[in-house]
Amino acid sequence: MREEPKDSGLTVTCLMPGATETEFFERADMLDTTIGAGKKDDPADVAKIGFEAMMKADGDVVSGLKNKIQSALTAVTPSGVLPKQHGKMAKPGSAKK
């Protein structure tokens, strides 16, 4: 997608936020999951990071320290492990009580 407009002055920025404090988890009935009940990033902070990256024409930006660590670990984690980890975090009833 970035290749098509490369000489037009347009840029494409991919914002990759982690869990963000929005109504998503409530609407998805995920408040009883580890990820739904856990600490999430502030949406204003995520938006600011994305906007600043877009204005600098950065191609990819990962917001939040925890998400940056998780993203870095994906490069060295076997691909079969990642879906299992996500499944555990999103499993209904997985939130610590």
C-alpha positions, 0 to 999 in steps of 0.5 A: 500500500505504501508503494502506490502513492510513494511519488505523490507526496502521500504517506501511509502510517500504520498505527499498532496500538495495544489494548486501549481503554475504549468501549470495545471490550464492553461491547464485545462482552470481554470484560471478564477476560484477562485483556478486557479487565487489564490496564489499557492505554489511554485513547488520547495518548494512542491518538497523539502517538499516531498523529505525531507519527503520521506528521513525521511520515513514519511507516509503522508506530507501536504505542505503549511500552507494554505493547512495544515489548510484546511486539518485539517479542513476536520477532523471536517467538514461534508463530504457533505460540502467539495465537495460544497466548492471545487465546488465553488472554481473550478467553471468557472468564480468564480475568483474575478476580 
